[in-house]
């Protein structure tokens, strides 16, 4: 009987960009604070600790666009336009879009 080989440990860090479209002249823009984004990255790193995966905040982009803020959903043309215009980094950069 063969002895199973130990699997190599995975070690991968993901760059993470937080993209926040918001309404013009709105206090809502302040809802998603930098501290909340940092906390979310910490939660991800805690939840994935021991897996070899980690997340690093590459940046936060905030943009004002009422159309995107009010009309983006998973089937809208606005979603495609927003993601095309706001995507940060290359194919390996995870972009999270959150209206706020």
C-alpha positions in Angstrom: 0.0 0.0 0.0 1.3 3.4 -1.0 1.8 6.1 1.6 -0.1 9.2 0.5 2.2 12.2 -0.3 1.6 15.2 1.8 0.0 18.0 -0.2 2.0 21.1 -0.7 0.8 24.1 1.3 -1.0 26.7 -0.7 0.2 30.3 -0.1 -1.6 33.0 -2.1 -2.3 36.6 -1.4 -5.1 38.4 -3.3 -5.1 42.0 -4.0 -8.5 43.4 -3.2 -9.9 46.7 -4.5 -13.0 48.2 -3.0 -15.1 50.2 -5.5 -17.9 52.5 -4.1 -20.2 54.3 -6.4 -22.4 56.9 -4.6 -25.1 59.4 -5.2 -24.1 63.1 -5.8 -24.2 65.5 -3.0 -25.3 62.8 -0.5 -24.3 62.0 3.0 -24.6 58.4 1.9 -21.1 58.6 0.5 -19.8 58.6 4.0 -21.6 55.4 5.0 -18.8 53.0 3.8 -15.9 54.3 5.8 -12.3 53.2 5.4 -12.4 51.6 8.8 -15.3 49.4 7.7 -13.4 48.3 4.6 -10.3 47.6 6.7 -12.5 45.6 9.1 -13.9 43.5 6.3 -10.4 42.7 5.1 -9.5 41.6 8.6 -12.6 39.4 8.7 -11.6 37.7 5.4 -8.1 37.1 6.7 -9.3 35.7 10.0 -11.9 33.4 8.2 -9.2 32.1 5.8 -6.4 31.9 8.3 -4.7 28.5 8.1 -5.8 28.1 4.4 -2.7 29.8 3.0 -4.9 32.5 1.5 -4.7 36.1 2.5 -6.2 39.4 1.3 -4.5 42.7 0.9 -6.4 46.0 0.3 -4.9 47.4 -2.9 -7.0 50.5 -2.7 -10.4 52.1 -2.5 -12.1 53.9 -5.3 -15.0 56.2 -4.7 -16.9 57.8 -7.5 -20.1 59.9 -7.8 -22.6 58.7 -10.4 -26.4 58.9 -9.7 -27.2 56.5 -12.5 -24.9 53.7 -11.2 -26.0 54.4 -7.6 -29.7 54.1 -8.3 -29.9 51.7 -11.2 -27.2 49.0 -11.0 -28.5 45.5 -10.6 -27.2 42.1 -11.8 -28.8 42.4 -15.2 -28.5 46.1 -15.9 -26.5 47.8 -18.7 -25.3 50.2 -16.0 -23.6 47.3 -14.1 -21.5 46.5 -17.2 -20.7 50.2 -17.8 -19.8 50.8 -14.2 -17.5 47.7 -14.0 -15.8 48.5 -17.3 -15.1 52.1 -16.2 -14.1 51.5 -12.6 -12.2 48.2 -12.6 -8.9 48.5 -10.8 -5.8 46.4 -11.4 -5.3 43.3 -13.6 -7.2 40.1 -14.0 -5.7 38.9 -10.6 -7.1 41.8 -8.7 -10.4 41.1 -6.9 -12.7 44.1 -7.3 -15.7 44.4 -4.9 -18.4 46.9 -5.8 -20.6 48.2 -3.1 -23.1 51.0 -3.5 -22.8 53.4 -0.6 
